[in-house]
Amino acid sequence: MLKVIVLGSGCPNCRKLEQLCHVVAEENNLNMNLEKITDFNKFADYGIMFTPGLVLNGKVVSSGKIPTKETLAHWMIDANQNPQ
């Protein structure tokens, strides 16, 4: 199962990234467990200084921006095929 963590305060960009993860998972038949972290103190545990942050299977793949749908799909499919 693909473990996805979205780190953010709950701002519009953070919610958009979360929704995009759901869309990509559904379109690519990925079994995903998505967790949202809104505690600013935990952001530093992942080295995230700018939100939204995205972690796939324990690896930070993005911080401070929303990836394109195509890029996100590539990352998620790769992480699903190569779990840590």
N, C-alpha and C positions, 0 to 999 in steps of 0.2 A: 504494500500500500504506500502511496506517495504521501509523505508528510509535508504539508505546506504551512508556513507561519507567515502571517502578515502582521507587521509591526507598525503601529501608528496610533494617533490620538483619536481617530474616528472622524477625521476631516473628510471632505468630499473625495480627495485623491485616494485616501486609504480605503474608503468604501468602494471606489471604482476599481481599485486593484483587486480587492476581495471578490467583487462580482465577476471581474474578468477571469480570475482563477477558476471560478465555478463554471463559466461558459466554456473555457478551454478544456477543463476536465470532462464536461459533458460531451462536447463535440468530439473528443478523442477517446472516449470510453475509458477514462482513467479513474481508478479507485483512489479517491483522495480523502485525506483527513486534514481539514483546514482548522487552524487555531489562530485566533486574533489575540495579540498582546497590545494592550493600551497603556501599560505601566511604564512610564518614562524611565524609571530606574532599571528596568529589564532590557531596554534598548541597548545600553552600554555593554551588557553581557554578550551581545552579538556584534558589537562594534558599529552599531547603527547610530549615526549622528543626525541624519536627515531622513524624514519619513516621506512616503511610505517605504518600509523595508520589506524585503521578501527573502525568505529562507526556504530552501527545498532540501529535504532529507538532511537537515543540519548544516547546510552550506549556504552562506549569504550569497545571493546572486544579484541583488539589486538594492540600491539605497537612494532615496531622494528623487525618484522619478517613477513613472508608470511605463513599463516596457510596452512595445507594440504587441498586439495580439499574436502575431507571427513569431516574434522573439520569445514571448512567454510560452507559447505552445512548444517551441523547440526545446526550451529549458525543461519544461515539465515532462515532456516525452522522454528526453534524455535522462532525467533524474529517475523517472519511473523504470526505465530499462536498466539503469546502472545504480541501484540503491547502494548507499554507503554501508 
